[in-house]
Amino acid sequence: MTDSDDRPWGRWEEYLNEPGYRVKRIVVRPGRRLSLQKHAHRREHWVIASGSGLFTLNAAQRRVAAGDALFIDRGDVHRIENDGAAPLVIIETQLGLCLEDDIVRLEDDFGRA
């Protein structure tokens, strides 16, 4: 593991950070959600490892659970919410030439937008 951080919604741990891609494990606590966000330079691929939640992609929402795979393209507005009782664990792969500082928060429960 190369880096990690506790956040108000849970925790992320970075396992790989190479030119063009990065792999993280994201844990969202029950009752919490990530900010509504988008990226200009990167794509993300999320695999739900455990737990369940509500995934927002642009104007659509859908239920997700362990085993689901989600693709987020550049510019897609997205968020995930853990509305279950157990932690929601996501394996995230970021792909792109610019991975640092590529987040635009549109809404945030913790005043970071």
C-alpha positions, 0 to 999 in steps of 0.5 A: 500500500502506498497511501491512505486517508480517513475521510468524513465518509469513510476511508481510501487506501491506495495500492498502486500509483503508476503513470496512467493508472491508480488502484484504490480500495474505498470504504464508505461507512453506512449512512454516508456518501461520496461527493457528487463529482466529475473528472475532466481527465480521468476515467474510473472503473469501480467494482463493488467488492462488498456491501450495497448502495445507490449509485448516481451516474449523470441523471440516472440512479441504480442499486448496486451490490457486491459483484457489480462493475461500474464505468465512469467516463470523463465528465460523468457526474457521479456519486455513491451512497451507502444506504445499507447497514454494512460498509460499502467496499469499492475497488477503484481503478483510475485511468488517464494521463492526469490523475492528480487534482482531477476532481470537481465537487458539485455537492458535498455533505461535508462542505468541500464543494 
